């Protein structure tokens, strides 16, 4: 079992930046593939970016070029840097951990982009 806690969301103006964090409870964090998803009001949850246990990253087109995922295995934490935010980026951002057959989600952190 892995508990995930996201933080770092908030209200930001268009063009602004935020860094989201996802802290995991397990010491074996480095073996987990980590991903960020987001869910906008009235829409389905969508995949944003993945970082594998080996550090390989894959981005969805929606945020490619405006986001960077990274992980600090010593701190059991994955980060998502969001830049040049747009109103359409408004959503709850969720962290997901996977390893083998296990899938774990955090509770989400709200990102609101508005002037």
C-alpha positions as CSV (number, residue, x, y, z in Angstrom):
1,X,0.0,0.0,0.0
2,X,1.2,3.5,-0.9
3,X,-0.2,6.7,0.4
4,X,0.2,9.7,-1.9
5,X,-0.3,13.3,-0.9
6,X,-0.3,16.1,-3.5
7,X,0.4,19.7,-2.7
8,X,1.3,23.0,-4.4
9,X,-1.9,23.8,-6.2
10,X,-3.6,27.2,-6.0
11,X,-4.9,30.2,-7.9
12,X,-2.5,31.6,-10.5
13,X,-2.9,34.1,-13.3
14,X,-2.6,33.1,-17.0
15,X,1.1,32.9,-17.9
16,X,2.0,32.0,-14.3
17,X,3.8,28.9,-12.9
18,X,3.2,26.4,-10.2
19,X,5.2,23.4,-8.9
20,X,3.1,20.5,-7.7
21,X,4.5,17.9,-5.3
22,X,3.4,14.4,-4.6
23,X,4.9,12.7,-1.5
24,X,4.7,9.0,-1.2
25,X,4.7,7.0,2.0
26,X,6.8,4.0,1.0
27,X,10.6,3.7,1.2
28,X,10.5,1.6,-2.0
29,X,9.3,4.7,-3.9
30,X,12.2,4.4,-6.5
31,X,10.6,1.2,-7.9
32,X,7.3,2.9,-8.7
33,X,6.3,4.4,-12.0
34,X,4.8,7.8,-11.3
35,X,2.3,9.8,-13.3
36,X,0.2,13.0,-13.1
37,X,-3.3,13.2,-14.3
38,X,-5.8,16.0,-14.3
39,X,-9.6,16.3,-14.3
40,X,-11.3,19.5,-15.3
41,X,-14.9,20.2,-14.2
42,X,-17.4,18.2,-16.2
43,X,-14.6,16.2,-18.0
44,X,-13.0,12.8,-17.7
45,X,-9.7,12.5,-15.9
46,X,-6.8,12.7,-18.5
47,X,-3.2,11.6,-18.4
48,X,-0.6,14.4,-18.3
49,X,2.8,12.9,-17.9
50,X,4.7,9.8,-16.7
51,X,8.1,9.3,-15.2
52,X,9.3,5.7,-15.0
53,X,11.3,4.1,-12.2
54,X,14.3,4.6,-14.5
55,X,13.6,8.3,-14.9
56,X,12.2,8.1,-18.5
57,X,9.6,10.8,-19.1
58,X,6.6,10.9,-21.4
59,X,4.3,13.9,-21.9
60,X,0.8,14.3,-23.3
61,X,0.5,16.9,-26.0
62,X,-1.6,19.2,-23.8
63,X,1.2,20.2,-21.5
64,X,4.3,19.2,-23.5
65,X,6.7,22.1,-23.6
66,X,5.0,23.8,-20.6
67,X,5.6,21.2,-18.0
68,X,8.5,19.2,-16.5
69,X,8.2,16.1,-14.3
70,X,11.0,15.1,-12.0
71,X,11.5,12.8,-9.0
72,X,13.6,12.8,-5.9
73,X,13.8,9.2,-4.7
74,X,15.6,10.3,-1.6
75,X,12.6,12.3,-0.6
76,X,10.0,9.9,-2.0
77,X,8.6,12.8,-4.0
78,X,7.6,13.5,-7.6
79,X,7.3,17.0,-8.8
80,X,5.4,18.6,-11.7
81,X,6.5,22.1,-12.8
82,X,3.8,23.9,-14.7
83,X,4.7,27.0,-16.7
84,X,2.8,29.4,-19.0
85,X,-0.5,28.2,-17.5
86,X,-3.7,28.8,-19.4
87,X,-7.3,28.9,-18.1
88,X,-7.9,25.5,-19.8
89,X,-5.3,24.0,-17.4
90,X,-7.7,24.6,-14.6
91,X,-8.3,21.1,-13.0
92,X,-7.7,18.9,-10.1
93,X,-4.3,17.4,-10.6
94,X,-3.8,13.8,-9.3
95,X,-0.7,11.8,-8.7
96,X,-0.6,8.0,-9.5
97,X,1.9,5.3,-8.5
98,X,2.1,2.0,-10.2
99,X,4.2,-1.1,-9.6
100,X,3.3,-4.6,-10.9
101,X,-0.5,-4.9,-10.4
102,X,-0.8,-2.1,-7.8
103,X,-2.3,1.3,-8.7
104,X,-2.4,4.0,-6.1
105,X,-3.9,7.5,-6.3
106,X,-3.6,10.7,-4.3
107,X,-6.5,12.9,-3.3
108,X,-5.6,15.6,-5.8
109,X,-4.7,19.3,-5.6
110,X,-6.7,22.1,-7.3
111,X,-5.1,24.3,-9.9
112,X,-7.1,27.3,-10.9
113,X,-5.8,29.6,-13.7
114,X,-7.8,32.8,-13.8
115,X,-7.2,36.6,-14.0
